[in-house]
Amino acid sequence: MGTARDLMIVAMDAATSREVTQGDLSLGLAGGEVIDLLGAEAVTLDGDRILPRPAPPLDDPLLEQAATALVRDKPYEPIEDWLWRRGRGLAQEYSTVLEEEGVVSRPRASWIPFRRSTGPAPAESPARQRARHRHTTDEPVLAALAAAVGVRDEVPEDLPVPDDASQAVLAAVVDAVTELGAVRHRRAIEDEAFANVWRAP
């Protein structure tokens, strides 16, 4: 449990040394939520589709929100469709909620004129310690998610393999992040071509 939250905290910790896009992170957070819902037995997978199950109330309001957003009608929703739908703006939503909870804090405004302010960062807390521990000890699921969204390099080859359901979710996250990268690349080429048209004599 707490995989999505831990991914958000780890990404914020890494923000000073790595550029992680909001879109990639949002897809990873949506994947982390599915893994957390699997752990809470609130969902199961049937192939690549997410099947909701009756479950007790969840302690995490963000995860409760995710459970409420599940498609509950057949043929149910493929994992990748969930990532795109649930992931829209999810990184900002996590940032806002974690800040409200005091897990994340914003730096005080600098008195130095024109100095760029940094973004929110995790405050020292048990949540941050847990996320750091999972990250530094290469917990397989968090390590794979972090690598998929660019928070870290490739995961070590000798890590234990996650269970089949988690593997399916992780594969879907990798595919979605790859697709998003291809869309960005295509748009950059199109924008450059459009700009060249206007620059032409």
C-alpha positions as CSV (number, residue, x, y, z in Angstrom):
1,M,0.0,0.0,0.0
2,G,1.1,3.6,-0.5
3,T,2.9,2.9,-3.8
4,A,1.5,5.9,-5.6
5,R,2.2,8.2,-2.6
6,D,5.8,6.8,-2.3
7,L,6.4,7.4,-6.0
8,M,5.3,11.0,-5.7
9,I,7.6,11.6,-2.8
10,V,10.5,9.9,-4.5
11,A,9.9,12.0,-7.7
12,M,9.8,15.2,-5.6
13,D,13.1,14.2,-3.9
14,A,14.7,13.6,-7.3
15,A,13.4,16.8,-8.9
16,T,16.6,18.7,-8.2
17,S,18.7,16.2,-10.3
18,R,16.2,14.8,-12.8
19,E,13.6,16.2,-15.0
20,V,10.4,14.2,-14.6
21,T,7.5,15.3,-16.7
22,Q,4.1,15.8,-15.1
23,G,2.5,13.5,-17.8
24,D,4.9,10.6,-17.2
25,L,4.6,10.9,-13.5
26,S,0.8,11.1,-13.7
27,L,0.7,7.8,-15.7
28,G,3.0,6.2,-13.1
29,L,0.8,7.4,-10.2
30,A,-2.3,5.9,-11.9
31,G,-0.4,2.6,-12.2
32,G,0.7,2.8,-8.6
33,E,-3.0,3.2,-7.6
34,V,-3.9,0.0,-9.4
35,I,-1.1,-1.9,-7.6
36,D,-2.3,-0.5,-4.3
37,L,-5.9,-1.4,-5.1
38,L,-4.7,-4.9,-6.0
39,G,-3.0,-5.1,-2.6
40,A,-6.1,-3.9,-0.8
41,E,-8.1,-6.6,-2.7
42,A,-10.3,-3.8,-4.1
43,V,-9.7,-5.0,-7.6
44,T,-8.5,-8.0,-9.5
45,L,-7.2,-8.3,-13.1
46,D,-8.8,-10.4,-15.8
47,G,-6.2,-10.3,-18.5
48,D,-5.6,-6.6,-19.0
49,R,-8.9,-5.5,-17.5
50,I,-9.5,-4.1,-14.0
51,L,-12.4,-5.8,-12.2
52,P,-13.7,-4.0,-9.1
53,R,-14.4,-6.0,-6.0
54,P,-16.3,-5.3,-2.8
55,A,-13.7,-3.9,-0.4
56,P,-13.7,-2.2,3.1
57,P,-13.2,1.5,3.2
58,L,-9.6,2.5,2.4
59,D,-7.5,4.7,4.7
60,D,-6.0,6.7,1.9
61,P,-8.4,9.4,0.5
62,L,-6.6,9.5,-2.8
63,L,-6.9,5.7,-3.1
64,E,-10.5,5.9,-2.1
65,Q,-11.0,8.4,-4.9
66,A,-9.4,6.0,-7.3
67,A,-11.6,3.2,-6.2
68,T,-14.7,5.4,-6.7
69,A,-13.5,6.2,-10.2
70,L,-13.3,2.5,-11.3
71,V,-15.5,1.4,-14.2
72,R,-17.9,-1.1,-12.7
73,D,-19.8,-2.3,-15.8
74,K,-18.7,-5.1,-18.2
75,P,-16.5,-5.5,-20.1
76,Y,-14.7,-3.3,-17.5
77,E,-11.7,-1.1,-18.3
78,P,-8.3,-2.1,-19.7
79,I,-5.3,-1.0,-17.6
80,E,-4.0,1.3,-20.2
81,D,-7.3,3.1,-20.6
82,W,-7.4,3.6,-16.9
83,L,-3.9,5.1,-16.9
84,W,-4.9,7.7,-19.5
85,R,-8.2,8.5,-17.9
86,R,-7.2,8.5,-14.2
87,G,-3.8,9.9,-14.9
88,R,-5.0,13.2,-16.4
89,G,-3.6,15.9,-14.0
90,L,-3.0,13.3,-11.3
91,A,0.5,14.5,-10.3
92,Q,-0.8,17.9,-9.5
93,E,-3.7,16.4,-7.5
94,Y,-1.2,14.3,-5.5
95,S,1.0,17.4,-4.9
96,T,-2.0,19.4,-3.7
97,V,-3.3,16.7,-1.3
98,L,0.1,15.9,0.1
99,E,0.7,19.6,0.7
100,E,-2.6,19.9,2.5
101,E,-1.6,16.9,4.7
102,G,1.7,18.5,5.5
103,V,3.7,15.7,3.8
104,V,4.9,18.2,1.2
105,S,5.9,21.8,1.9
106,R,6.6,24.8,-0.3
107,P,9.8,26.7,0.2
108,R,9.6,30.2,1.7
109,A,9.8,33.0,-0.8
110,S,13.3,34.2,-1.4
111,W,14.2,37.8,-0.5
112,I,16.7,37.8,-3.5
113,P,15.1,39.6,-6.4
114,F,14.5,37.6,-9.6
115,R,15.6,34.4,-8.0
116,R,13.6,31.4,-9.3
117,S,11.6,29.7,-6.6
118,T,11.8,26.0,-6.3
119,G,8.7,23.7,-6.3
120,P,7.2,21.9,-3.4
121,A,9.4,19.3,-1.7
122,P,8.7,16.5,0.8
123,A,8.9,17.5,4.4
124,E,10.7,15.3,6.9
125,S,8.0,12.8,8.0
126,P,7.5,9.0,8.4
127,A,5.9,9.0,4.9
128,R,9.2,10.4,3.4
129,Q,11.3,7.9,5.4
130,R,9.2,5.0,4.2
131,A,9.4,6.2,0.5
132,R,13.1,6.7,0.8
133,H,13.6,3.3,2.3
134,R,11.6,1.5,-0.4
135,H,13.6,3.5,-3.0
136,T,17.0,3.0,-1.6
137,T,16.5,-0.7,-0.9
138,D,15.2,-1.3,-4.5
139,E,11.8,-2.5,-3.6
140,P,10.9,-4.1,-7.0
141,V,7.5,-2.5,-7.7
142,L,8.5,1.1,-6.7
143,A,11.9,0.7,-8.4
144,A,10.2,-0.4,-11.7
145,L,7.6,2.5,-11.5
146,A,10.3,5.0,-10.8
147,A,12.4,3.8,-13.7
148,A,9.4,3.9,-16.0
149,V,8.6,7.5,-15.3
150,G,12.3,8.7,-15.3
151,V,12.9,9.1,-11.6
152,R,15.8,6.7,-11.7
153,D,17.8,4.7,-14.2
154,E,17.1,1.1,-15.1
155,V,16.4,-1.2,-12.2
156,P,19.0,-3.8,-11.2
157,E,18.7,-7.1,-13.1
158,D,18.8,-9.2,-9.9
159,L,15.7,-7.7,-8.4
160,P,12.9,-10.2,-7.5
161,V,10.2,-10.3,-10.2
162,P,6.8,-8.8,-9.0
163,D,3.7,-11.0,-9.1
164,D,1.9,-11.4,-12.5
165,A,-0.7,-8.7,-11.8
166,S,1.9,-6.1,-10.8
167,Q,3.9,-7.1,-13.9
168,A,0.9,-6.4,-16.1
169,V,0.4,-3.0,-14.6
170,L,4.1,-2.1,-14.8
171,A,4.1,-3.2,-18.5
172,A,1.1,-1.0,-19.2
173,V,2.8,2.0,-17.5
174,V,5.9,1.5,-19.6
175,D,3.8,1.3,-22.8
176,A,1.8,4.4,-21.9
177,V,4.9,6.5,-21.1
178,T,6.5,5.4,-24.3
179,E,3.4,6.4,-26.3
180,L,3.3,9.8,-24.5
181,G,7.0,10.3,-25.4
182,A,6.3,9.5,-29.0
183,V,3.4,12.0,-29.1
184,R,5.7,14.7,-27.6
185,H,8.3,13.9,-30.2
186,R,5.8,14.1,-33.1
187,R,4.4,17.4,-31.8
188,A,7.9,18.9,-31.5
189,I,8.6,17.9,-35.2
190,E,5.3,19.4,-36.3
191,D,5.9,22.6,-34.3
192,E,9.4,23.0,-35.8
193,A,8.1,22.4,-39.3
194,F,5.4,25.0,-38.7
195,A,7.9,27.5,-37.4
196,N,10.1,26.9,-40.4
197,V,7.2,27.8,-42.8
198,W,6.9,31.2,-41.1
199,R,10.7,31.8,-41.1
200,A,11.0,31.0,-44.8
201,P,11.6,34.0,-47.0
